[in-house]
């Protein structure tokens, strides 16, 4: 029985272990850089009485930097692989979290959000998507969906943790804890679990499975090397862009509402 389990473990497709590792990355991507922004900003509004309008410049810089850095991150992943990019992103996020603990003026949050935006892009779906597409063709959709379950868990675990640490020991302690969690989770995954592709472990995409006739991959949509102009001429691109903008607007509105509420209670 034990020998059969060992044989089954060795024969398993390594791509699914990479998917599990991507969930650890997603745990940090959203749990630290997205959901915990409101925790720090809410504390600044409550404790320092700063205007939410002034602090809102920070999230704007975050998204601008994340968008601009994404172009370069994608190219670096194509040329050098994802592991170095993940480690650099973890370091940038760690510095940004510690920077939150050192904020003394509203404008101090701006460089912090720049660091977080660049780090976020390094470990966001650009890099995760590149990782998954190298390992899966036939099961790519399933793998992409399974690779981000950790995002919601990150918010559920790290937001209460950070809030508790801040209430007990202050924002610097909260930032240091999140920085440590980021490095402890991402760096080992990048160094020892995530590989550049199936050829690195002597395997083939999808474990060497041959697609059935009814599930043949369309090369024009799945493996076509899209350029930016080509993608921008498709309906799918603009549909995804519209959905993404709508989601970010709702998130921004939620944060503003919570910040204003917090300010009113403190007053």
C-alpha positions in Angstrom: 0.0 0.0 0.0 2.8 2.4 1.0 4.8 1.6 -2.1 1.7 2.3 -4.3 1.2 5.7 -2.7 4.9 6.5 -3.3 4.6 5.5 -6.9 1.5 7.5 -7.4 3.1 10.5 -5.8 6.1 10.3 -8.0 4.0 9.9 -11.1 1.8 12.9 -10.3 2.0 15.9 -12.7 4.2 18.5 -11.1 2.1 21.3 -12.6 -0.5 20.8 -9.9 2.1 21.4 -7.2 2.9 24.6 -9.0 -0.8 25.5 -8.9 -0.8 24.9 -5.1 2.2 27.2 -4.8 0.5 29.9 -6.9 -2.3 29.8 -4.2 0.3 30.7 -1.7 1.4 33.6 -3.8 -2.2 34.7 -4.3 -2.6 34.5 -0.5 -0.1 37.3 -0.2 -1.0 39.2 -3.4 -4.5 40.1 -2.2 -4.2 39.5 1.5 -1.3 41.9 2.0 -1.2 44.4 -0.8 -5.0 44.8 -1.5 -7.1 44.0 1.5 -4.8 45.5 4.1 -4.5 48.9 2.5 -7.8 49.9 4.1 -6.6 48.7 7.5 -3.6 51.1 7.5 -5.5 54.0 5.9 -8.4 53.6 8.3 -5.9 53.9 11.2 -4.3 57.0 9.7 -7.8 58.6 9.4 -8.7 57.6 12.9 -5.5 58.5 14.7 -4.2 61.4 12.8 -7.4 62.9 11.4 -6.1 63.0 7.9 -8.6 63.6 5.1 -9.6 60.5 3.1 -9.3 62.7 -0.1 -5.6 63.4 0.6 -4.9 59.8 1.4 -6.7 58.6 -1.7 -3.8 59.8 -3.8 -1.9 56.8 -2.5 -4.2 54.1 -4.0 -4.2 56.0 -7.3 -0.4 55.9 -7.4 -0.6 52.2 -6.5 -2.8 51.4 -9.5 -0.9 53.6 -11.9 2.5 52.1 -11.0 1.0 48.6 -11.1 -0.3 49.2 -14.6 2.8 50.7 -16.0 5.1 48.1 -14.3 3.0 45.3 -15.7 4.4 45.8 -19.2 7.9 45.3 -18.1 7.2 42.5 -15.7 5.6 40.4 -18.4 8.7 40.8 -20.6 11.1 40.0 -17.8 9.1 36.8 -16.9 9.3 35.8 -20.6 13.0 36.3 -20.7 14.2 35.2 -17.2 11.4 33.2 -15.8 9.0 33.9 -12.9 11.1 33.1 -9.8 13.3 36.1 -9.8 10.3 38.4 -10.4 8.4 36.8 -7.5 11.3 37.4 -5.1 11.8 41.0 -6.2 8.0 41.5 -5.7 8.2 40.1 -2.2 11.0 42.4 -1.2 9.2 45.5 -2.6 6.0 44.6 -0.7 8.0 43.9 2.5 9.6 47.4 2.2 6.2 48.9 1.5 4.6 47.3 4.6 7.4 48.5 6.8 7.1 51.9 5.2 3.5 52.1 6.4 4.7 51.8 9.9 7.0 54.8 9.4 4.4 57.1 8.0 4.2 60.5 9.9 2.7 62.8 7.2 0.0 62.1 4.6 2.5 62.4 1.7 4.7 59.7 3.3 2.0 57.2 2.1 2.7 58.0 -1.6 6.1 56.4 -2.0 4.8 53.5 0.1 2.1 52.9 -2.5 4.5 53.2 -5.3 6.6 50.4 -3.8 3.4 48.3 -3.2 2.2 48.9 -6.8 5.5 47.7 -8.3 5.6 44.7 -5.9 2.0 43.8 -6.5 2.5 43.6 -10.3 5.5 41.2 -9.7 3.3 38.7 -7.9 -0.1 39.5 -9.5 -2.0 37.6 -12.2 0.6 38.7 -14.9 3.2 36.5 -13.3 0.8 33.8 -12.1 -0.8 33.6 -15.5 2.6 33.2 -17.1 3.4 30.4 -14.7 0.2 28.5 -15.4 0.3 28.8 -19.2 3.7 27.2 -19.2 2.4 24.1 -17.4 -1.1 23.7 -18.9 -2.7 23.8 -22.3 -5.7 21.4 -22.2 -6.4 22.1 -18.5 -5.4 25.7 -18.5 -8.8 27.2 -17.6 -9.2 24.7 -14.7 -5.6 25.4 -13.5 -6.0 29.2 -13.7 -9.2 29.0 -11.6 -7.6 26.7 -9.0 -4.5 28.9 -8.7 -6.2 31.9 -7.0 -8.3 30.3 -4.3 -5.8 31.6 -1.8 -6.7 35.2 -2.6 -9.9 35.2 -0.5 -8.2 33.2 2.3 -5.5 35.8 2.4 -8.0 38.6 3.2 -9.8 36.5 5.7 -6.6 35.6 7.6 -4.3 38.6 7.2 -6.7 41.5 7.7 -7.8 40.4 11.2 -4.2 39.5 12.1 -2.9 42.9 11.0 -5.7 44.8 12.7 -5.0 42.9 16.0 -1.3 43.6 15.8 -1.8 47.3 15.1 -4.3 47.7 18.0 -1.8 46.0 20.3 1.6 47.3 19.2 1.1 49.9 16.5 1.4 50.3 12.7 5.1 49.6 12.6 4.6 46.2 14.2 1.8 45.4 11.8 3.9 46.4 8.8 6.9 44.2 10.1 4.6 41.2 10.6 3.1 41.5 7.1 6.6 42.0 5.6 7.8 38.8 7.4 4.8 36.8 6.3 5.3 38.0 2.7 9.0 36.9 2.6 8.4 33.7 4.5 5.7 32.6 2.1 6.9 33.7 -1.3 10.7 33.3 -1.2 10.6 29.5 -0.4 7.9 28.9 -3.0 9.9 30.8 -5.7 13.2 29.1 -4.9 12.1 25.5 -4.3 8.5 24.8 -5.6 7.8 27.0 -8.6 9.7 25.9 -11.7 10.1 27.7 -15.0 8.2 25.0 -16.9 7.5 21.3 -17.2 10.8 20.7 -19.1 12.6 21.7 -15.9 11.4 18.5 -14.3 11.4 16.3 -17.4 7.7 16.5 -18.0 5.4 17.9 -20.8 2.5 20.3 -20.5 -0.6 18.7 -19.0 1.6 15.8 -18.0 1.9 14.7 -21.6 -1.8 14.2 -22.2 -3.0 14.2 -25.8 -6.2 16.3 -26.3 -9.2 14.4 -27.5 -10.7 15.5 -30.9 -13.6 17.3 -29.2 -11.1 19.1 -26.8 -8.5 20.1 -29.3 -6.9 23.5 -28.5 -7.5 26.2 -31.0 -4.1 27.7 -31.9 -5.7 30.9 -33.0 -7.0 31.6 -29.5 -5.0 29.6 -27.0 -1.4 29.4 -28.1 -1.2 32.4 -30.5 1.6 34.8 -29.5 -0.6 37.8 -29.0 0.8 41.3 -29.4 -0.7 44.3 -27.5 -2.2 45.8 -30.7 -3.7 42.5 -31.7 -5.2 42.0 -28.2 -6.7 45.5 -28.2 -8.6 44.7 -31.4 -10.6 41.9 -29.7 -13.9 42.1 -27.9 -12.6 39.9 -25.1 -9.9 42.4 -24.2 -12.3 45.3 -23.8 -14.8 43.1 -22.0 -12.1 42.2 -19.4 -11.0 45.7 -19.2 -14.5 47.0 -18.5 -15.1 44.4 -15.9 -11.8 45.2 -14.2 -12.5 48.9 -14.1 -15.9 48.3 -12.6 -14.5 46.1 -9.9 -11.8 48.7 -9.0 -14.4 51.5 -8.9 -16.5 49.5 -6.4 -13.5 48.8 -4.3 -12.5 52.5 -4.2 -16.0 53.5 -3.3 -16.1 50.9 -0.5 -12.8 52.2 0.9 -13.9 55.9 0.8 -17.2 55.0 2.6 -15.4 53.1 5.3 -12.8 55.8 5.7 -15.4 58.5 6.0 -17.4 56.4 8.5 -14.2 55.9 10.6 -13.5 59.6 10.6 -17.0 60.4 11.7 -16.8 58.0 14.6 -13.5 59.3 15.7 -14.9 62.9 15.7 
